[in-house]
Amino acid sequence: MRIGVLCSGGDAPGMNACLRAVVRSAISAGHDVIGLRHGYQGLSQEGLVNDSESAWTLDARSVAHIVQHGGTMLHSSRCQSFASQAGRERAAENLRRLGIDALIPIGGDGTLRGAAELAAIWTGQIIGCPATIDNDVIGTDFTIGFSTAVETAVNCIDKLRDTAESHQRLFLVEVMGRHSGYLALYTAVAAGAEVACVPEVPVDAKAIVELVSELKRRGKQSFIVVVSEGGEQGGAAALSRQLEQAGCEFPTRSVALGHIQRGGTPTPADRILGTQLGDFAVQSILDGATGMMAGQIDGELVLSPLARSIEEHKPLPNDLVELLRRMSC
Ligand code: ADP
């Protein structure tokens, strides 16, 4: 059997571990792996051919010493044309021409949506692997890359807390997650931040200012608010202005962590998850599965329909929301 593999969408630390596992599991079972460069952009280009620039056979040594690196050795992309029927038809035609029997796309919810759409027009097997720092994919407790992104954000906030405390300031720290508050919430709990502002809950600047005043009376010298980026709520800079207008008692500063959160050395948790899911995706293909995503729920490796990633939004864990609130007293 010939298995194609690609990385798509926002890069996430641990993608390389997943890729390595796909290659080595398939080779261990006597199958071939074709690495497809530049995600769906590369896959849907006109007349894709088998060459080292775009689609070539990966052997066990070609994925040596990548488990410790962030990013992806296959390169990633965001691809407008793949969202169109014509783009996906070109991708399906390329897969047929390259003799690929099964495809493993590694990426976030957009990538998995794309995979579900491709499955409707291509007869080969597709098993997706969820890799995104947002952890917004249904069908797995954690996505590849989330653990590393939380660690990176927490390390940054530990540094900011020193300055916040020295100067008695309120820092608004913007993390990624336009549609999901997972990264903000986990980062806030781990960093000992006082508040997390997430896209799932409307921000109440007045309530934050009241909490700040109350905690100041109780002796707090500094304040950290973790804010999910952009979206309708406007991110850290916008919230900083709202807090000042609402009479915040601390001088405020806002910091956007931006792309710093994406890269870096993957944590052991992301390397292990990437390896498990990559291996599981290959085993699932060999068992005949298709149209599914490989995930891990309560420590068990599970498959869930790719179509679910289109239909459902992963809810925030309420217990963690409440835990953060209890810690801010
Ligand atoms: P991520 O996979 O990290 O969520 P994106 O949302 O940018 O990143 O999605 C990656 C790519 O997946 C897009 O650039 C596009 O090519 C493809 N994609 C996203 N959504 C769809 C969709 N609804 N239908 C088809 N392809 C899609």
Boltz pocket constraint, residues with backbone or C-beta under 6 A from the ligand:
constraints:
  - pocket:
      binder: B
      contacts: [[A, 8], [A, 9], [A, 10], [A, 11], [A, 40], [A, 77], [A, 78], [A, 79], [A, 80], [A, 81], [A, 82], [A, 83], [A, 84], [A, 107], [A, 108], [A, 109], [A, 110], [A, 111], [A, 112], [A, 113], [A, 114], [A, 115], [A, 117], [A, 131], [A, 132]]
      max_distance: 6.0
